[in-house]
Amino acid sequence: QVQLVESGGGLVQPGGSLRLSCAASGIMLRIYDMAWYRQAPGKQRELVARIDTSGRTNYADSVKGRFTISRDNAKNTAYLQMNSLKPEDTAIYYCKAAGTFFSIWGQGTQVTVSS
């Protein structure tokens, strides 16, 4: 079965950190560009960070300098390290694997930043 499974979400205080993981099964992540998106209540899903197969990254302006996307092809897993979290980072975070002819989303993991 082909699937992406996110984990690592939760409740954290402002200024705190979380590390999200996206574990793949049924596909080899090394041949796909990986991305993290988020969707807050009442808002559209937005791109947070992307890493291509060569390791090049890009980030939304709102998370630059705070979030870091990475991948471990040997573990077939992508990550999103989130530091200096703000209440406005509260959302469901989704990972996505995208290739030329195929893409797949994970089910999402909730991140809540609140005191």
N, CA, C and O atoms as a DFTB+ gen file, in Angstrom:
460 C
 N C O
     1  1       0.846      -1.197       0.000
     2  2       0.000       0.000       0.000
     3  2       0.875       1.238       0.000
     4  3       1.795       1.365       0.807
     5  1       0.578       2.148      -0.912
     6  2       1.335       3.392      -1.010
     7  2       0.726       4.409      -0.057
     8  3      -0.464       4.714      -0.142
     9  1       1.536       4.930       0.845
    10  2       1.021       5.939       1.762
    11  2       2.133       6.761       2.382
    12  3       3.285       6.335       2.459
    13  1       1.751       7.964       2.824
    14  2       2.603       8.841       3.612
    15  2       1.940       9.010       4.967
    16  3       0.734       9.246       5.050
    17  1       2.721       8.892       6.024
    18  2       2.179       9.016       7.366
    19  2       2.965      10.083       8.127
    20  3       4.162       9.940       8.378
    21  1       2.254      11.161       8.489
    22  2       2.879      12.219       9.270
    23  2       2.785      11.912      10.758
    24  3       1.862      11.233      11.209
    25  1       3.746      12.421      11.509
    26  2       3.726      12.315      12.961
    27  2       4.522      13.468      13.540
    28  3       5.237      14.169      12.824
    29  1       4.387      13.657      14.858
    30  2       5.164      14.675      15.536
    31  2       4.408      15.939      15.894
    32  3       4.953      16.830      16.546
    33  1       3.163      16.022      15.472
    34  2       2.378      17.190      15.830
    35  2       1.983      17.175      17.293
    36  3       2.211      16.196      18.004
    37  1       1.384      18.280      17.735
    38  2       0.944      18.362      19.111
    39  2       0.730      19.785      19.549
    40  3       0.671      20.703      18.731
    41  1       0.612      19.959      20.857
    42  2       0.417      21.276      21.467
    43  2       1.759      21.767      21.998
    44  3       2.459      21.043      22.706
    45  1       2.110      22.996      21.651
    46  2       3.369      23.586      22.091
    47  2       3.148      25.046      22.418
    48  3       2.289      25.699      21.825
    49  1       3.912      25.556      23.351
    50  2       3.802      26.964      23.716
    51  2       4.508      27.842      22.689
    52  3       5.429      27.384      22.012
    53  1       4.089      29.095      22.568
    54  2       4.802      30.019      21.675
    55  2       6.286      30.051      22.010
    56  3       6.682      30.073      23.175
    57  1       7.097      30.052      20.953
    58  2       8.545      30.005      21.130
    59  2       9.121      28.604      21.166
    60  3      10.338      28.424      21.118
    61  1       8.256      27.621      21.250
    62  2       8.708      26.232      21.322
    63  2       9.035      25.647      19.969
    64  3       8.984      26.325      18.944
    65  1       9.377      24.358      19.991
    66  2       9.790      23.649      18.778
    67  2       9.058      22.328      18.640
    68  3       8.656      21.714      19.629
    69  1       8.894      21.907      17.409
    70  2       8.381      20.583      17.081
    71  2       9.118      20.078      15.849
    72  3       9.596      20.860      15.027
    73  1       9.200      18.764      15.737
    74  2       9.768      18.152      14.539
    75  2       8.738      17.193      13.959
    76  3       8.367      16.200      14.585
    77  1       8.290      17.506      12.766
    78  2       7.339      16.645      12.073
    79  2       8.095      15.640      11.202
    80  3       9.137      15.949      10.625
    81  1       7.545      14.442      11.127
    82  2       8.102      13.405      10.264
    83  2       7.051      12.962       9.263
    84  3       5.853      12.989       9.542
    85  1       7.516      12.558       8.104
    86  2       6.645      12.038       7.038
    87  2       7.281      10.751       6.530
    88  3       8.246      10.779       5.766
    89  1       6.733       9.640       6.958
    90  2       7.293       8.338       6.597
    91  2       6.527       7.744       5.421
    92  3       5.297       7.718       5.413
    93  1       7.263       7.274       4.442
    94  2       6.647       6.726       3.242
    95  2       6.726       5.209       3.227
    96  3       7.691       4.611       3.703
    97  1       5.689       4.606       2.672
    98  2       5.709       3.173       2.412
    99  2       5.132       2.930       1.030
   100  3       4.212       3.626       0.600
   101  1       5.671       1.944       0.340
   102  2       5.186       1.620      -0.992
   103  2       5.789       2.449      -2.100
   104  3       5.559       2.162      -3.275
   105  1       6.564       3.481      -1.757
   106  2       7.251       4.300      -2.754
   107  2       8.641       4.632      -2.239
   108  3       8.902       4.565      -1.038
   109  1       9.529       4.990      -3.155
   110  2      10.876       5.398      -2.777
   111  2      10.938       6.919      -2.829
   112  3      10.907       7.510      -3.909
   113  1      11.025       7.547      -1.673
   114  2      10.966       9.003      -1.625
   115  2      12.101       9.679      -2.387
   116  3      11.960      10.833      -2.794
   117  1      13.208       8.996      -2.588
   118  2      14.372       9.649      -3.198
   119  2      14.100      10.127      -4.614
   120  3      14.844      10.963      -5.127
   121  1      13.057       9.622      -5.259
   122  2      12.774      10.044      -6.629
   123  2      11.691      11.107      -6.697
   124  3      11.266      11.507      -7.781
   125  1      11.241      11.568      -5.508
   126  2      10.170      12.555      -5.469
   127  2      10.613      13.850      -4.794
   128  3      11.403      13.838      -3.850
   129  1      10.089      14.965      -5.297
   130  2      10.167      16.214      -4.547
   131  2       9.224      16.079      -3.361
   132  3       8.131      15.527      -3.485
   133  1       9.653      16.585      -2.215
   134  2       8.846      16.514      -1.003
   135  2       8.465      17.925      -0.562
   136  3       9.227      18.876      -0.737
   137  1       7.282      18.037       0.005
   138  2       6.830      19.348       0.460
   139  2       5.959      19.190       1.700
   140  3       5.333      18.154       1.926
   141  1       5.945      20.247       2.484
   142  2       5.021      20.371       3.618
   143  2       4.076      21.530       3.324
   144  3       4.495      22.614       2.917
   145  1       2.810      21.275       3.538
   146  2       1.765      22.282       3.426
   147  2       1.067      22.372       4.778
   148  3       1.221      21.505       5.637
   149  1       0.305      23.434       4.940
   150  2      -0.519      23.555       6.146
   151  2      -1.839      24.214       5.799
   152  3      -1.951      24.973       4.837
   153  1      -2.829      23.901       6.608
   154  2      -4.146      24.499       6.434
   155  2      -4.712      24.850       7.792
   156  3      -4.948      23.984       8.634
   157  1      -4.922      26.134       7.986
   158  2      -5.527      26.632       9.217
   159  2      -7.037      26.703       9.028
   160  3      -7.513      26.772       7.895
   161  1      -7.801      26.687      10.126
   162  2      -9.266      26.750      10.013
   163  2      -9.715      27.960       9.216
   164  3      -9.296      29.084       9.491
   165  1     -10.565      27.728       8.232
   166  2     -11.113      28.818       7.439
   167  2     -10.177      29.383       6.393
   168  3     -10.504      30.367       5.730
   169  1      -9.005      28.764       6.237
   170  2      -8.037      29.265       5.267
   171  2      -7.698      28.180       4.240
   172  3      -7.947      26.993       4.450
   173  1      -7.125      28.630       3.129
   174  2      -6.717      27.684       2.103
   175  2      -5.410      26.988       2.508
   176  3      -4.625      27.510       3.299
   177  1      -5.208      25.814       1.950
   178  2      -3.961      25.112       2.178
   179  2      -2.823      25.892       1.514
   180  3      -2.950      26.348       0.378
   181  1      -1.711      26.037       2.239
   182  2      -0.603      26.810       1.718
   183  2       0.692      26.014       1.820
   184  3       0.873      25.184       2.711
   185  1       1.595      26.303       0.864
   186  2       2.903      25.663       0.872
   187  2       3.764      26.264       1.975
   188  3       3.858      27.484       2.108
   189  1       4.388      25.402       2.758
   190  2       5.282      25.839       3.827
   191  2       6.744      25.715       3.394
   192  3       7.528      26.654       3.532
   193  1       7.091      24.548       2.873
   194  2       8.486      24.298       2.492
   195  2       8.536      23.166       1.485
   196  3       7.671      22.290       1.465
   197  1       9.576      23.198       0.642
   198  2       9.750      22.173      -0.374
   199  2      11.222      21.819      -0.470
   200  3      12.093      22.674      -0.312
   201  1      11.489      20.532      -0.735
   202  2      12.858      20.086      -0.981
   203  2      12.823      19.169      -2.196
   204  3      12.028      18.230      -2.249
   205  1      13.689      19.441      -3.173
   206  2      13.652      18.605      -4.366
   207  2      14.599      17.416      -4.217
   208  3      15.229      17.238      -3.175
   209  1      14.689      16.614      -5.258
   210  2      15.488      15.393      -5.177
   211  2      16.980      15.676      -5.034
   212  3      17.748      14.805      -4.623
   213  1      17.389      16.909      -5.380
   214  2      18.797      17.287      -5.240
   215  2      19.104      17.938      -3.897
   216  3      20.253      18.264      -3.597
   217  1      18.059      18.122      -3.097
   218  2      18.243      18.734      -1.786
   219  2      18.060      20.242      -1.753
   220  3      18.263      20.873      -0.716
   221  1      17.679      20.815      -2.875
   222  2      17.426      22.255      -2.884
   223  2      16.100      22.541      -2.187
   224  3      15.121      21.812      -2.347
   225  1      16.096      23.616      -1.415
   226  2      14.925      23.934      -0.598
   227  2      14.382      25.317      -0.906
   228  3      15.103      26.196      -1.379
   229  1      13.104      25.494      -0.631
   230  2      12.527      26.833      -0.616
   231  2      11.421      26.863       0.435
   232  3      10.824      25.841       0.773
   233  1      11.171      28.068       0.938
   234  2      10.276      28.245       2.078
   235  2       9.314      29.400       1.851
   236  3       9.604      30.343       1.115
   237  1       8.175      29.302       2.497
   238  2       7.273      30.439       2.547
   239  2       7.935      31.540       3.364
   240  3       8.666      31.263       4.315
   241  1       7.680      32.780       2.992
   242  2       8.297      33.900       3.704
   243  2       7.976      33.869       5.193
   244  3       8.797      34.270       6.019
   245  1       6.794      33.399       5.531
   246  2       6.348      33.430       6.927
   247  2       7.133      32.471       7.828
   248  3       7.084      32.603       9.051
   249  1       7.854      31.510       7.243
   250  2       8.573      30.531       8.065
   251  2      10.079      30.572       7.848
   252  3      10.818      29.846       8.512
   253  1      10.539      31.404       6.935
   254  2      11.988      31.475       6.667
   255  2      12.758      31.819       7.931
   256  3      12.389      32.724       8.680
   257  1      13.841      31.073       8.153
   258  2      14.658      31.291       9.328
   259  2      14.166      30.578      10.570
   260  3      14.873      30.532      11.577
   261  1      12.967      30.021      10.517
   262  2      12.413      29.308      11.675
   263  2      12.217      27.826      11.400
   264  3      12.400      26.996      12.290
   265  1      11.842      27.489      10.164
   266  2      11.554      26.100       9.802
   267  2      12.663      25.576       8.896
   268  3      13.261      26.328       8.125
   269  1      12.928      24.277       9.000
   270  2      13.903      23.621       8.136
   271  2      13.335      22.295       7.627
   272  3      12.942      21.431       8.411
   273  1      13.301      22.155       6.319
   274  2      12.857      20.901       5.714
   275  2      14.086      20.064       5.376
   276  3      15.116      20.593       4.958
   277  1      13.966      18.773       5.558
   278  2      15.074      17.872       5.238
   279  2      14.508      16.524       4.823
   280  3      13.311      16.264       4.952
   281  1      15.390      15.680       4.327
   282  2      14.967      14.338       3.922
   283  2      16.072      13.348       4.224
   284  3      17.255      13.677       4.146
   285  1      15.679      12.142       4.566
   286  2      16.619      11.054       4.775
   287  2      16.154       9.924       3.866
   288  3      15.271       9.145       4.223
   289  1      16.754       9.850       2.704
   290  2      16.306       8.866       1.723
   291  2      16.536       7.440       2.207
   292  3      15.786       6.534       1.842
   293  1      17.554       7.233       3.017
   294  2      17.819       5.887       3.537
   295  2      16.684       5.425       4.454
   296  3      16.369       4.237       4.520
   297  1      16.078       6.381       5.158
   298  2      14.958       6.053       6.043
   299  2      13.613       6.258       5.368
   300  3      12.561       6.011       5.958
   301  1      13.663       6.720       4.105
   302  2      12.421       6.955       3.364
   303  2      11.492       7.911       4.109
   304  3      10.279       7.708       4.170
   305  1      12.092       8.953       4.671
   306  2      11.356       9.875       5.538
   307  2      11.775      11.316       5.258
   308  3      12.945      11.600       5.000
   309  1      10.806      12.211       5.313
   310  2      11.070      13.641       5.246
   311  2      10.712      14.267       6.591
   312  3       9.926      13.715       7.362
   313  1      11.302      15.427       6.853
   314  2      11.125      16.068       8.150
   315  2      10.842      17.555       7.977
   316  3      11.173      18.154       6.954
   317  1      10.225      18.131       8.994
   318  2      10.078      19.568       9.089
   319  2      10.390      19.961      10.526
   320  3       9.609      19.695      11.439
   321  1      11.536      20.594      10.715
   322  2      11.917      21.112      12.027
   323  2      11.351      22.517      12.159
   324  3      11.631      23.394      11.341
   325  1      10.556      22.715      13.192
   326  2       9.879      23.996      13.385
   327  2      10.333      24.591      14.707
   328  3      10.089      24.023      15.772
   329  1      10.991      25.733      14.633
   330  2      11.475      26.442      15.823
   331  2      10.771      27.789      15.947
   332  3      10.151      28.275      15.001
   333  1      10.879      28.371      17.117
   334  2      10.288      29.690      17.379
   335  2       8.836      29.744      16.917
   336  3       8.426      30.672      16.221
   337  1       8.085      28.757      17.308
   338  2       6.701      28.653      16.841
   339  2       5.844      29.794      17.359
   340  3       6.033      30.286      18.471
   341  1       4.893      30.203      16.521
   342  2       3.990      31.299      16.824
   343  2       2.551      30.780      16.778
   344  3       2.281      29.768      16.131
   345  1       1.634      31.457      17.452
   346  2       0.227      31.030      17.386
   347  2      -0.299      30.936      15.956
   348  3      -1.144      30.089      15.664
   349  1       0.183      31.783      15.075
   350  2      -0.269      31.756      13.683
   351  2       0.258      30.557      12.899
   352  3      -0.133      30.350      11.750
   353  1       1.134      29.770      13.504
   354  2       1.574      28.516      12.874
   355  2       0.587      27.374      13.129
   356  3       0.745      26.285      12.578
   357  1      -0.418      27.615      13.953
   358  2      -1.421      26.598      14.242
   359  2      -2.160      26.193      12.973
   360  3      -2.726      27.031      12.271
   361  1      -2.143      24.891      12.691
   362  2      -2.760      24.382      11.464
   363  2      -2.614      22.863      11.443
   364  3      -1.928      22.273      12.278
   365  1      -3.274      22.252      10.473
   366  2      -2.981      20.855      10.147
   367  2      -1.869      20.878       9.111
   368  3      -1.957      21.586       8.108
   369  1      -0.831      20.105       9.357
   370  2       0.328      20.056       8.461
   371  2       0.289      18.744       7.666
   372  3       0.123      17.656       8.217
   373  1       0.449      18.897       6.360
   374  2       0.409      17.762       5.449
   375  2       1.732      17.644       4.698
   376  3       2.329      18.656       4.331
   377  1       2.190      16.431       4.471
   378  2       3.329      16.258       3.580
   379  2       2.823      15.734       2.239
   380  3       1.763      15.116       2.141
   381  1       3.618      16.005       1.221
   382  2       3.261      15.607      -0.128
   383  2       4.509      15.148      -0.862
   384  3       5.557      15.791      -0.790
   385  1       4.390      14.033      -1.567
   386  2       5.439      13.562      -2.459
   387  2       4.958      13.795      -3.879
   388  3       3.844      13.401      -4.224
   389  1       5.772      14.427      -4.706
   390  2       5.343      14.793      -6.057
   391  2       6.397      14.400      -7.076
   392  3       7.577      14.724      -6.941
   393  1       5.939      13.692      -8.100
   394  2       6.792      13.363      -9.227
   395  2       6.155      13.826     -10.506
   396  3       5.147      14.531     -10.481
   397  1       6.729      13.440     -11.628
   398  2       6.216      13.894     -12.918
   399  2       4.799      13.376     -13.176
   400  3       3.953      14.103     -13.696
   401  1       4.549      12.130     -12.815
   402  2       3.272      11.514     -13.149
   403  2       2.481      11.065     -11.932
   404  3       1.404      10.486     -12.073
   405  1       2.997      11.321     -10.756
   406  2       2.371      10.767      -9.558
   407  2       2.596      11.704      -8.386
   408  3       3.674      12.279      -8.240
   409  1       1.583      11.856      -7.556
   410  2       1.741      12.592      -6.309
   411  2       0.834      11.966      -5.265
   412  3      -0.171      11.334      -5.589
   413  1       1.206      12.152      -4.011
   414  2       0.425      11.581      -2.922
   415  2       0.550      12.480      -1.703
   416  3       1.600      13.069      -1.446
   417  1      -0.551      12.569      -0.957
   418  2      -0.610      13.357       0.273
   419  2      -0.688      12.434       1.480
   420  3      -1.204      11.318       1.407
   421  1      -0.161      12.932       2.591
   422  2      -0.394      12.278       3.857
   423  2      -1.729      12.711       4.435
   424  3      -2.436      13.534       3.853
   425  1      -2.065      12.146       5.585
   426  2      -3.374      12.412       6.194
   427  2      -3.381      13.665       7.062
   428  3      -4.446      14.153       7.440
   429  1      -2.210      14.181       7.376
   430  2      -2.104      15.403       8.160
   431  2      -1.853      15.153       9.634
   432  3      -2.224      14.116      10.184
   433  1      -1.210      16.134      10.263
   434  2      -0.980      16.095      11.708
   435  2      -1.226      17.491      12.266
   436  3      -0.784      18.487      11.694
   437  1      -1.927      17.550      13.375
   438  2      -2.328      18.843      13.957
   439  2      -1.174      19.450      14.753
   440  3      -0.538      18.779      15.566
   441  1      -0.922      20.719      14.503
   442  2       0.034      21.505      15.288
   443  2      -0.736      22.671      15.901
   444  3      -1.367      23.452      15.189
   445  1      -0.680      22.779      17.209
   446  2      -1.353      23.860      17.917
   447  2      -0.331      24.601      18.764
   448  3       0.345      24.013      19.608
   449  1      -0.233      25.901      18.523
   450  2       0.699      26.746      19.270
   451  2      -0.121      27.677      20.152
   452  3      -0.804      28.578      19.666
   453  1      -0.041      27.446      21.440
   454  2      -0.885      28.203      22.367
   455  2      -0.285      28.145      23.765
   456  3       0.349      27.162      24.150
   457  1      -0.501      29.224      24.516
   458  2      -0.065      29.250      25.907
   459  2      -1.196      28.808      26.830
   460  3      -1.019      28.765      28.048
